[in-house]
Structure formats: C-alpha cells, structure tokens
Amino acid sequence: MSVFEYLFGVDYKVYIVDFYQSLKFPRVLAVITQETLPCLREDGSLGQKIVCKNEYGERVECPSQENEYGGENGTENEMAPPFYADLGKKANDVFSKGYHFGVFKLDLKTKSESGVEFSSGIVSNQESGKVFGSLSSKYSVKEYGLTFTEKWNTDNTLATDITIQDKIAAGMKVTLEGTFAPQTGSKTGKLKTSFANDTVAVNTNLDLDMAGPIVDVAAVLKYQGWLAGTNAQFDTQKGKISKNNFAFGYHTSDFALHTNVDNGKDFGGSIYQKVSDKIDCGVSMKWSAGSSDTLFGVGAKFALDQDASLHAKINNKSLIGLGYQQRLRPGVTLTLSAAIDGQNFNAGGHKVGIAFDLEP
C-alpha cells in the first residue's frame, strides 16, 4: 500500500486513469489499409469484398464506419453491379422461387471426400406425363482457378464446361461450353467471358458456329446505387442486330427498381421492397407496343420462422399462385405449390406441385 492510499484511503491509480481519460486526447490508431478482392456471392454471381490489413500485412477487422449511403464500410455500394441478366433478380425471385406448378420434382446434391460435387434431379410433368432427369458433376482446382463440369440428361445430351476465374485478371471469368448429342451427332460450343468491378459488369457470349457465330454483349454501369445497362446481339450470318435491349434501375439493400425496353417494343418493370426481416414484396409489369394486353402482378414472401415460409402471388388475369416451403431437417426442404385460375374457379384446371430438395 502506498503512502497516498494510507493517508487518504483511495487508490491514486484509479484517479490518474480517470483524469487522463477525461482529457480526451486523440487516439492514435494503427495504420489499417483496405483492398477490394473478388468473391463469389451465394447466388453464384461475382462480387467483391473489402479486406483490411494492418501495417504488418495481417488481416484485421475493418473499423465500423457509416458511409454516406448508410452501408457499413461501403460494402453495399462498393459491391460489383449485377450482370444484365440479373437486373431485377430480387423481384423475379419473389415471383419464381417457392413455386413448382404441375410437376413432381426431386433434387439431390452431394459432395465426395475428394471434393467432387454431384447434382441430380428428376421432374415429372403432370400434364404431358414426361419425366426428365439430369446428372452433373463439378470439380474445382482452386489453386489454378479452374472448374470442370460434366452434365448429362435423359434427352441423351452431354455437356462439358471448363471455367477459369480470377487468373487472367482480377474479376474476370472465362468459360468454354460444349454440348454433344450422340443420337443426332449435333454439336454446339460457346465461349463466355465476364468481368466485374465496383462500377461496371460486362459479359459476352460467342456462339462457336462456323457458319456464322452469334455475338451477344451486355454491360451494366453503377453509380451510387443507380444502374444502367444495355444488351445487344449481332448475327454475323445474317449481318444484322437481332437484339437491342436497354435497362435502368436503382438498387439498395432493401429496395430495387428495374425498368427495361426490349427491341423497342417490349416494356417491363419491377419493384422489390424488403418490408421487414420476415416480409419481402414484389411488383411486376409487362406490356408490348401495339397491344392493349398488360400483365401486372403482385407477390410476397412471408417467413414464418427460420425453417418455414409462405409464398403468394396474383396477377390481373386472376391467376393465383400459392406456395409453402418447410425445412424438415438440415438439408431436406419440402415445397408445396398450387396454381388457381380465379376466373374459372369451378371449371377446374388448377395445378398442384411437390418438390423435395436434398442437400447434405
């Protein structure tokens, strides 16, 4: 015990610390640098993530800072923009995911100890009675950025994909696809490339047809949440542009607006809103020039809990879609679907569907 503590009965160390903190001297922070690295999102698209390192080059937790757009460390706005085909995806998922009308479906995914991923599926169509099955295997060599995929289906079509990613350049992906039908001898080939960074996402598809390839090019620009995209297709055999599409939209973490014009005559738009942690809503509209027929739909998804969700949608033709998803156990998901024709309710023609997803 010190003399100061003996005479006054207090711990002088505590007072010194409190006095120092009350002065509020500026804190000396360690030097932290940020760099953007490409990453793969859950939906398979290419994105980017921010990694922070200290002065020794070791990865550390990024300091939490609110940027002017409301995202922490700018991750929401610094993520790469979606590719043209993925514009309006959030709203489209509200209308498409959780529904399997008129089919019985079974999907199985598994992975071997050597790292080979296997996917198989079978779909039975209630109206046509046709049963379609598929089997695919996927193997990745991560150190070389290579992915090999083999596919086969009951139409007796074989397909092979070879992909190299982030090796030619950061954010760049190159895929060579080939299909072969032994019964007819038909062969096809495609060369696909894609590149994405913080502000632009570009992808090209080249049909390897010696008679005259079809070149498809798409690009999306992003600025502070605003998106502008274009998609053009050129038929070298016919020597003309066969596709000329434009899109415009706005995207945040809980809101997405998308409009598009296809070939100057087909117009579309969608709105996505995440109302709460449990409710997702979507609005979709389509219209073609020279036609008075407009398709308008509203859809919603409601999460009952972490294992169950309800899906519902309706359009201006009184077609009602209902879906229920339940995770029975980890890796096993059951989906029940029903399509109801509200204009001809008593006439029948309604559809039901059942789907099982099995994944370890």
SULPE-V615795 format. One record per backbone hydrogen bond with DSSP energy under -0.5 kcal/mol. NH is the residue of the N-H (numbers start at 1). CO is the residue of the C=O. E is the energy in kcal/mol with one decimal. If there is no record, write none. Layout:
NH/CO/E
NH/CO/E
This chain:
6/2/-2.0
7/3/-2.4
8/4/-2.1
9/5/-1.8
12/10/-0.8
14/11/-0.7
15/11/-1.2
16/12/-2.1
17/13/-2.2
18/14/-2.6
19/15/-2.5
20/16/-2.2
21/17/-2.4
22/18/-1.9
23/19/-0.9
23/20/-0.6
24/21/-1.1
29/27/-0.8
32/30/-0.6
33/53/-2.7
35/51/-2.2
37/35/-0.5
37/49/-2.7
39/47/-2.8
41/39/-0.5
41/45/-2.9
44/41/-1.5
47/39/-3.4
49/37/-2.9
51/35/-2.8
52/60/-0.6
53/33/-2.6
54/58/-2.4
57/54/-2.0
60/52/-2.2
65/63/-0.6
67/65/-0.5
67/71/-1.9
70/67/-1.7
73/65/-2.9
74/71/-1.0
75/72/-1.8
78/74/-2.5
79/75/-0.7
81/197/-0.7
86/83/-1.7
87/84/-1.5
89/86/-1.8
92/88/-2.2
93/89/-2.6
94/90/-1.1
95/91/-1.1
96/92/-1.5
97/93/-2.0
99/96/-1.1
102/352/-0.6
103/100/-0.9
104/124/-2.0
105/354/-2.8
106/122/-2.2
107/356/-2.9
108/120/-3.1
109/358/-2.7
110/118/-2.5
112/116/-2.7
115/112/-1.5
117/138/-3.2
118/110/-2.9
119/136/-2.7
120/108/-2.7
121/134/-2.1
122/106/-2.2
123/132/-3.0
124/104/-2.7
125/123/-0.6
125/130/-2.7
126/102/-2.5
126/124/-0.5
129/125/-1.8
132/123/-2.9
132/130/-0.5
134/121/-2.4
135/152/-3.0
136/119/-2.7
137/150/-2.4
138/117/-2.6
139/148/-2.8
141/146/-3.1
142/140/-0.7
144/141/-1.3
145/141/-0.7
145/142/-0.7
146/141/-1.8
147/163/-2.2
148/139/-3.1
149/161/-2.4
150/137/-2.5
151/159/-2.7
152/135/-2.3
153/157/-0.9
154/133/-2.2
156/153/-1.7
158/180/-2.9
159/151/-2.2
160/178/-2.7
161/149/-2.5
162/176/-2.0
163/147/-2.5
164/174/-2.5
165/145/-2.0
166/172/-3.1
172/169/-2.0
173/194/-2.9
174/164/-2.6
175/192/-3.2
176/162/-2.7
177/175/-0.5
177/190/-2.9
178/160/-2.0
179/188/-2.0
180/158/-2.7
181/186/-2.4
182/156/-0.5
182/180/-0.6
185/181/-2.7
186/181/-0.6
188/179/-1.9
190/177/-2.4
191/206/-2.3
192/175/-3.2
192/190/-0.5
193/204/-2.3
194/173/-2.2
195/202/-3.0
196/171/-1.2
197/200/-2.3
201/220/-2.0
202/195/-3.1
203/218/-2.2
204/193/-2.5
205/216/-2.7
206/191/-2.3
207/205/-0.5
207/214/-2.3
208/189/-2.5
208/206/-0.6
209/207/-2.3
210/208/-0.6
212/209/-1.4
215/213/-0.5
215/234/-2.6
216/205/-2.8
216/214/-0.5
217/232/-2.8
218/203/-2.3
219/230/-2.3
220/201/-1.9
221/228/-3.2
222/199/-2.6
223/226/-2.3
226/223/-2.2
227/249/-3.2
228/221/-2.0
229/247/-2.6
230/219/-2.2
231/245/-2.3
232/217/-2.8
233/243/-2.0
234/215/-3.0
235/240/-2.7
236/213/-1.8
236/234/-0.8
239/235/-1.8
240/235/-1.3
242/233/-1.9
242/240/-0.6
243/233/-1.4
245/231/-3.1
246/261/-2.4
247/229/-2.5
248/259/-2.6
249/227/-2.6
250/257/-2.0
251/225/-2.6
252/255/-3.2
256/272/-2.1
257/250/-3.2
258/270/-2.5
259/248/-2.7
260/268/-2.5
261/246/-2.7
262/266/-3.2
263/244/-1.5
263/261/-0.6
265/262/-1.9
266/262/-2.1
267/265/-0.6
267/287/-3.5
268/260/-2.1
269/285/-2.1
270/258/-2.7
271/283/-2.3
272/256/-2.9
273/281/-2.4
274/254/-2.6
275/273/-1.1
275/279/-0.9
276/279/-1.6
280/301/-2.4
281/273/-2.6
282/299/-2.6
283/271/-2.3
284/297/-2.4
285/269/-2.5
286/295/-2.5
287/267/-2.6
288/293/-0.6
289/265/-3.3
291/288/-1.5
294/292/-0.6
295/286/-2.5
296/294/-0.6
297/284/-2.8
298/314/-2.7
299/282/-2.7
300/312/-2.6
301/280/-2.7
302/310/-2.8
303/278/-2.7
304/302/-0.8
304/308/-1.1
305/308/-1.6
309/325/-2.1
310/302/-3.1
311/323/-2.8
312/300/-2.2
313/321/-2.1
314/298/-2.2
315/319/-1.1
316/296/-2.0
318/315/-1.7
320/318/-0.7
320/340/-3.0
321/313/-2.9
322/338/-2.8
323/311/-2.6
324/336/-2.4
325/309/-2.5
326/334/-2.6
327/307/-3.0
328/326/-1.0
328/332/-1.3
329/332/-1.2
332/329/-2.7
333/357/-2.3
334/326/-3.0
335/355/-2.6
336/324/-2.7
337/353/-2.5
338/322/-2.4
339/351/-3.2
340/320/-3.0
342/318/-3.0
342/340/-1.0
344/341/-0.6
345/342/-0.7
348/344/-0.7
348/345/-0.6
351/339/-2.2
353/337/-2.1
354/103/-1.8
355/335/-2.1
356/105/-2.1
357/333/-2.4
358/107/-2.9
358/356/-0.5
359/331/-3.1
359/357/-0.5
360/109/-1.1
